[in-house]
Amino acid sequence: MVSKSEQDSIKKKLFKKLLDENRFWSYDMAGVETINDDMLILKTLIHLDMADIDLLFLIYPSGKIKKVWREQLAIQGDYYRSLNLFLAWFYFGIKKPSSYLKMIETKRLNSFAQ
C-alpha cells in the first residue's frame, strides 16, 4: 500500500482519465470525492488500461477489488465476457475462469429465484 497522499493522487488521476474519456456522461461529477470507491474500481476495470488497473492494486486491497468485480462486473454475462475472463485469469489468479464466471452468474440468477 502507498501513503494516504499517494492514494489520493492516484484516485484523482484515475478519476480524471475517466472524466476525459467521458465515462461519467450521465452523472454530475464535480470531483473525485463525488464517487465512491466501488464506482471508481468498477469504471477503471471496464474502461481503463492495464497500467491503470495496476494502480488500483496500489490503493485498494485485492480482496476489495475482487469483490467489486465479482458482484458488479462478473455477473454481466456475455457483454463483458472477454474482459471478465481476462480479469479472472490475470488479476485474480482463477485457474478456470470460464467455469468460475458460470458459477457466479448462476448464483446471481438463483438469488433472484428465491
N, C-alpha and C positions, 0 to 999 in steps of 0.2 A: 504494500500500500504506500501511497505517497502522502505528503503533508496536506493539511486542510486547504492551504492557499493553492497548492498544485491541483488538488481535486477541483476547486472552484474554477481554476483556469482551464482545465480540461473540459469541464461541463460547459463553460462559456464557448469554448472552441467548437465542440460538437453541436451545441445549440445554434451557433452562427452558421455552421455549414448546412445544417438542416433548414434554417431560415433562407439562406442563399439559394438553396435548391427548391424553395417554395414547398416544403414538406408540411408546413402548418397552414396551408391555404384556407382551411375552414375555421381556424382559431384566431382570436385576437391575442397576439403574443407581444407583450411589452419587454420581456426579458427572460433569461433562463430561470429565474425564480418563479415564473408563471406556470411551469410544468413540473410534474412530479418525476421522481427517479424512474419509475416504471415506464412512463411515456418516453423519456429520453433513451432508455435502454431499448425499448421496442422500435422506435423510429430509427435509431442508429443501426440496429440489426437488419432492418429492412432496407434502408436507403443509403447507408454509407459504406465505405470500402473496408477492407480487412485491417488496414492501419488504424482506422477509427474504431473498429470493433476491439482491436487490441487495447486501445486506450480505456475502453470500458472496464477491462480486467485490472487496470491500474487503480481505478477509483471505486469499484464495487467488488464485493466478494463474488467468486464464480457461482456460488450457490444462489445468490440473488439474481444474477443474470440468467442462469439456467431456469429458475423458477418463472421469471417473466417470459422467457422463450417458450417454456413448456405450457404455461397457462394461457398465453395470448397469441403466440405465433405457430407453434407446432400443431395446434388444433385446426388450422386453417385449411387443411386438406390439399387438394391439387393446386390451388392458386399459388402457394409458396412451397410446393413440394421440393423442387430442386434446391432452393435456399435452405429449407429445413434439413434435408439430407446432408448438405454440406456442413451446416452449423452443428448438427448432431455428431457427425464424424470428426470434424476438425477441431471444434472448440470444446465439445463436451465428452469426447472420447467414447462415444457409444459404438460398440462393436457391430451391431446390426441395426443401422439407422432406419431402414425401411420397416422392419418389424417393430421397432420402438415407436415410430410415428403411428403406425397402425394401432398399436396398443393405446397410445394417448388419445387418438381420435375416437376409438371405440369406448374408452372410459368416459370421455366427454359426452358422447351420444347416449350412453347408458344412464348418465346422471340426469339427462333430460326426461328419460322414460320413467323414472321413479317418482 
